[in-house]
Amino acid sequence: MLDTIVKLLKESGVHAWELTDVKAEGWEFYFIRHELDQNRAKNVEHIMVKVYQLVEDGKFMGSASAELPPTATEDEARRLIADLAYRATLVKNRPYTLNPLTEAHRETLHSAPVNVKKIARDFIEVMQQLPETETEDINSYEIFVNAKKRRFLNSEGIDVEEIYPSSMIEVVVNARKDGHEIELYRNYDSGSCDADGLKRDLARTIRYGKDRLRAQPTPALGQADVIFTGSDAINIYDYFVSRLYTDMIFRRMSDWEIGKPIAEELNGDKVTVTLLRELENSSENHAFDREGAPIRDTVLLREGVPAALCGSRMFSSYMGLKGTFVPTNILAEGGTHTEEELRAGKYLEAVEFSDFQVDEMTGDIFGEIRLGYWHDGEKTVPVSGGSISGSMFDFVKDMQMSRESVQYDNYRIPALTLLKNVTVTGVGE
């Protein structure tokens, strides 16, 4: 089918085109408690077509994209391409060229077959080893394991293919006390099964369920130190990456510059962010990004000083940059403290939010607390409700991180992140 689509694209007269084909073969398992309810095999294919057109004598360039069913006939494919060609003329951006073919495209990251059976078995074995109790246990879980084959082609001559694993497990944890019951939902993405990380996080989730049922209202703390110990901390480190995207720089939504510190005073730990081509157990291990650009290990931010930019072909082209790509795996580090050092004194440990956001442009953070722990120096009290807020513009100056790290799919970040003088609004304020 792809050969037919390429032929039709070449015959269509469009200015340029991109074609992405993803085939996924896998297994799915559905468990109630620990009893298998059903399972099935999966074999699906997704074909995405994107075309580009020059308008007004080449002054502008537009694009349009859509998914083409793999069962489509040649006439249906021809009609879709014609429709996309028209829709592309309705968009007006500055012209740019697509990613060119390079020597790096001759390499593939994963050429060996993916053992779906083994990965699925690893997930099931982990779920059978969790420390459940009479009042905290696993309600249900669903496992999805895929071997994906992704092929990318464009009108500049790129034609590359890679094979990689992509898995997901959804888990519902129940906790009960004195006639009250709550559910905690977890969704974990990974490449293969990260057994240690999954067991660690689900064991914590079981404990969090127990503590939610005895949590007190979050007090009005005013300004307090807050330690992040869960996956919501990803948003903090994603802030550093986002502000170094070419679209943010080009549109002046970020004023960060290569070689210039991100803040005038950096008195705390200085963040280093590295973009990785491969990260163990990540579901995003790719040789090339969604536009066909080769991915390579790149230091994006070195000790609080921008060292490179990343992003899409369009804005990179506008800025005259070569070799950029859309990141897939992120490594954030730079912590100089042990967990014991960060946990000294009074602080709020935020472990679960109903919503936690970090605005990439304004730096504002906000989160509604589902569960936290107030450490007053003498005792630890589980709390719920209220919110936290503040600005990363201020927090980066005195931010502290642990030397220890933890991985959440395609992000590896410090296990503990401490932000100082965060506004903590209590319940009822």
SVG drawing of the C-alpha trace seen along z (x, -y; Angstrom):
<svg xmlns="http://www.w3.org/2000/svg" viewBox="-20 -39 48 55">
<polyline fill="none" stroke="black" stroke-width="0.4" points="0.0,0.0 2.8,-2.4 4.3,-2.1 1.0,-3.0 0.6,-6.1 4.1,-7.3 3.3,-6.9 0.1,-8.9 1.9,-11.6 4.5,-12.0 1.8,-12.2 -0.4,-14.7 1.9,-17.7 2.0,-18.7 5.1,-20.7 6.3,-18.2 5.0,-15.3 5.7,-13.1 4.4,-9.6 4.4,-7.7 3.4,-4.1 3.1,-2.5 2.3,1.2 1.6,2.6 1.4,6.3 0.7,7.1 -1.3,8.7 -3.8,7.3 -4.8,8.7 -7.7,7.7 -7.6,8.8 -10.3,8.5 -8.4,8.7 -5.8,11.2 -8.1,13.4 -7.8,13.1 -11.1,11.9 -10.1,11.8 -7.2,11.4 -6.7,10.8 -4.1,10.4 -3.9,7.2 -2.6,6.3 -3.2,2.8 -1.7,0.3 -1.9,-3.5 -0.9,-5.4 -0.5,-9.2 -0.2,-11.4 0.9,-15.0 1.2,-17.3 2.7,-20.7 1.7,-23.3 3.2,-26.6 0.7,-29.5 0.9,-33.0 3.8,-32.3 5.8,-30.7 5.4,-33.5 3.7,-31.1 3.6,-27.4 0.7,-25.5 0.3,-21.9 -2.5,-19.4 -2.5,-15.9 -4.9,-13.0 -4.9,-9.3 -5.5,-6.9 -7.0,-3.5 -4.7,-0.6 -7.7,0.9 -8.3,-2.1 -8.5,-1.6 -6.2,-3.5 -9.1,-5.8 -9.8,-6.5 -6.1,-7.4 -6.1,-9.6 -9.2,-11.5 -7.6,-11.9 -4.4,-13.3 -6.4,-15.7 -8.4,-16.9 -5.2,-17.5 -3.6,-19.3 -6.5,-21.8 -6.7,-22.1 -2.9,-22.9 -3.5,-26.0 -5.7,-27.5 -2.7,-27.7 -0.1,-30.4 3.2,-29.9 6.7,-31.0 8.2,-28.4 10.8,-26.0 12.3,-22.7 11.7,-19.3 14.4,-17.3 16.9,-16.1 18.4,-12.6 21.7,-12.3 24.2,-9.5 22.6,-9.2 19.4,-7.9 21.3,-4.7 21.2,-3.6 18.3,-2.2 17.9,-2.0 16.1,1.3 16.3,4.0 15.9,7.0 12.4,8.5 10.5,7.5 9.6,10.4 6.0,9.4 5.4,12.7 8.2,12.2 7.3,8.5 3.7,9.5 4.8,12.3 7.1,9.8 4.1,7.5 1.9,10.3 4.6,11.5 5.1,8.0 1.4,7.7 1.4,10.9 4.2,9.7 2.6,6.6 2.2,6.1 -1.6,6.2 -3.5,6.2 -7.1,6.9 -7.9,3.2 -5.6,2.1 -5.5,4.2 -5.6,4.3 -9.1,3.9 -8.2,4.5 -5.5,4.0 -5.1,4.1 -1.8,4.8 -1.1,3.7 2.2,4.8 3.1,4.0 5.9,4.5 5.8,1.5 7.4,1.0 7.6,-2.6 8.5,-3.6 9.0,-7.3 9.3,-8.6 9.4,-12.1 9.8,-13.8 13.5,-14.6 14.5,-11.0 14.2,-9.8 13.0,-6.2 13.8,-4.8 12.3,-2.1 12.7,-1.0 11.2,1.6 10.7,0.9 8.6,2.1 5.7,0.0 3.8,1.0 1.1,-0.3 -0.5,0.9 -3.5,-0.6 -4.1,0.3 -6.9,-0.5 -6.0,-0.3 -8.8,-0.1 -8.5,-1.2 -11.1,-0.8 -11.6,-2.0 -14.7,-2.3 -17.2,-1.9 -15.4,-4.3 -13.6,-3.3 -11.6,-5.1 -10.0,-4.2 -6.6,-5.3 -6.0,-5.0 -2.5,-4.6 -1.4,-4.5 2.2,-3.5 3.8,-3.7 7.1,-2.0 9.0,-0.1 9.5,3.3 8.5,3.9 10.4,1.8 9.8,4.3 11.6,2.5 10.0,-0.9 6.5,0.6 6.7,2.4 8.1,-0.6 5.4,-3.0 2.5,-0.6 3.6,0.2 3.6,-3.5 0.2,-3.9 -1.2,-1.2 0.2,-3.2 -1.2,-6.4 -4.7,-4.9 -4.5,-4.0 -3.2,-7.5 -5.9,-9.2 -8.6,-7.8 -7.0,-9.3 -5.7,-12.5 -6.5,-15.8 -7.3,-19.1 -4.2,-20.8 -3.4,-23.7 -2.9,-27.3 0.9,-27.3 1.5,-30.6 5.0,-30.2 6.5,-26.8 9.1,-24.5 7.5,-21.8 9.2,-18.5 7.9,-16.7 8.4,-12.9 6.0,-11.7 5.6,-11.7 4.1,-15.2 7.6,-16.5 8.0,-15.7 6.1,-19.0 8.8,-20.9 11.6,-19.5 9.5,-19.7 9.4,-23.4 13.2,-23.6 12.9,-21.7 9.9,-23.6 11.6,-27.0 14.4,-25.8 12.1,-24.7 12.7,-26.7 9.0,-27.7 9.1,-29.2 12.3,-31.1 11.2,-32.2 7.8,-33.5 9.4,-35.3 7.5,-33.2 10.9,-32.4 13.8,-34.8 16.4,-32.1 19.5,-32.3 22.4,-29.9 25.3,-30.6 23.3,-32.9 22.2,-31.6 18.4,-31.2 18.4,-33.4 20.6,-36.1 21.0,-34.4 21.3,-30.6 22.1,-29.9 20.7,-26.3 21.3,-23.3 21.8,-24.0 19.8,-21.8 21.4,-19.9 19.1,-18.5 20.3,-15.9 18.2,-14.7 18.8,-11.0 18.4,-8.8 17.9,-5.7 16.8,-5.3 16.4,-1.8 12.7,-0.8 11.5,-3.9 8.6,-3.7 10.1,-6.5 13.4,-5.0 13.6,-6.3 16.3,-6.7 14.4,-9.6 11.7,-12.0 8.2,-12.4 9.5,-14.5 12.3,-12.1 15.2,-14.1 17.9,-11.9 18.0,-11.9 21.3,-12.0 22.4,-12.5 22.4,-16.3 23.0,-18.4 20.2,-21.0 20.9,-22.8 24.2,-22.6 24.1,-23.7 21.4,-26.3 22.9,-27.6 21.3,-26.8 23.6,-24.8 21.4,-23.9 17.9,-24.3 15.4,-21.6 12.1,-21.5 10.3,-21.0 11.8,-21.5 9.6,-24.6 10.8,-26.8 14.4,-25.5 14.5,-26.3 13.2,-29.8 16.1,-30.3 18.7,-28.9 19.4,-25.9 20.5,-22.5 20.6,-19.1 17.7,-19.9 15.0,-17.4 11.9,-16.9 13.0,-15.3 11.8,-11.9 13.9,-10.9 14.8,-13.4 17.5,-13.1 17.4,-15.8 20.2,-15.9 22.3,-18.2 21.2,-17.4 23.9,-17.7 21.8,-16.6 21.0,-13.2 17.3,-12.4 18.1,-12.8 19.5,-16.3 16.4,-17.5 14.0,-16.0 15.6,-17.9 13.3,-20.6 9.7,-21.5 8.2,-21.0 5.2,-19.8 5.7,-16.6 3.4,-16.7 2.7,-13.2 -0.6,-13.4 -2.5,-16.2 -5.9,-16.3 -4.2,-18.6 -0.6,-20.0 0.5,-22.4 3.6,-24.4 3.0,-27.2 5.9,-27.1 5.5,-30.7 4.7,-32.5 6.5,-30.0 3.4,-29.8 2.7,-26.6 -0.5,-25.4 -1.8,-22.2 -4.7,-21.0 -3.5,-18.6 -5.1,-15.2 -2.5,-13.8 0.5,-15.3 2.5,-14.9 3.1,-17.8 6.5,-17.3 6.7,-19.7 10.1,-18.6 8.6,-16.3 5.8,-14.4 4.4,-13.6 0.7,-14.1 -1.1,-13.1 -3.1,-16.0 -5.5,-16.6 -7.2,-19.5 -5.9,-23.0 -3.4,-24.0 0.1,-25.2 1.1,-28.0 4.1,-30.2 6.5,-30.9 9.3,-28.9 11.0,-32.2 11.6,-32.5 11.9,-28.8 14.9,-28.1 17.1,-30.4 17.1,-28.2 15.8,-24.9 17.3,-21.8 17.4,-18.2 18.5,-14.8 21.5,-13.0 19.3,-9.9 17.1,-9.7 13.9,-7.9 12.5,-7.1 9.0,-7.6 8.9,-6.1 10.9,-8.5 11.9,-10.9 14.7,-10.2 14.6,-13.0 15.8,-13.6 13.9,-11.4 13.2,-14.5 12.8,-18.1 12.5,-20.9 11.0,-24.3 11.4,-27.0 8.7,-29.5 5.8,-28.0 2.4,-29.4 0.3,-26.7 -3.4,-27.5 -5.2,-25.5 -8.7,-24.0 -11.4,-26.7 -9.1,-29.7"/>
</svg>
